[in-house]
């Protein structure tokens, strides 16, 4: 009888161990399923084809020049071709409208220029609903201060004083990349502060304005340091002043308006990149990382500096705040623009 009881106990223990073993295996199954996918499995397959980069100004201007210097370095980071598409017109809004309407898949991005971009929707005449909030920001590339130049052989204006004094008594035409552009606003600020009679001639880009000045059709070249540095070195234009807090390292012999006694009249163009809102976050992050490495590449910075273009990388909240401050600056001069 004892042998039978012992045998029953042994059988029960075996059954118990078997059940315990099954329970342990079942308990481990969810743990195995909850493991994160491998890096290879979670890798985003992007990009796999060329990316279009919209430049909202004509070829040959500061934005276009900077873009063509930068993109080869972005190509090295992303492994695909970056195709620049110039879309001038509407003070930049021909290109920006196309960018906003592009499919938000990461394969269409573009340069955004401030303060110009804000003028296109703060001006009530345009009745635009789009704002900076409708773009997915990537990074800032350049901050390019304003400059005033004339044709090198223009004997009327040897100095900035000559130009200012003449403009107080005569209409002087100036270049502009559009209504509410940095160049246009600079001329209005001078008129308001000094009583000058600068009249902006709006064109499709800095290259258009340069040809107008060199051809004798426009009196003064209101542009950016990056757009006048090379023409000045080539003897095409004479730079009279820069509209910046201090002299430009690219034009060290050119005075600022402030040091000449004309007050704090500053002007600049910031050029960064954005995508249409709605690009998947993982793709946008890949683009941002690539641009951060490319913009901070020392070789790229050196090439930009040789063209008179000052690199200033910003991304994320820093870039957003910079743009919102720039937007507030345009709102502050709405009365000069008649808005």
ABEGO torsion letter per residue (X at the ends): XAAAAAAAAAAAAAAAAAAAAAAAAAAAAAAAAABBBBAAAABBBOBABBBBBBBABBBGBAAAAAAAAAAAAAAAAAGBBBBBBBBBEGGGAAAAAAAAABBBAGABBBBBBOAAAAAAAABAAAGBABBAAABBBABBABBBBBBBBBBAABAABABAAAAAAAAAABBBBBBBAEBGBAAAAAAAAAAAAAGBBBBBBBBAEAAAAAAAAAAGABABBBBBAAAAAAAAAAGABBBABBBBABBBAABAABBBAAAAGAEBBBBBBBBBBBBBBGBBAAAAAAAAAAAAAAAABAAAAAAAAAAGBBBBBBBEAAAAAAAAAAAAAAAAAAAAAGX
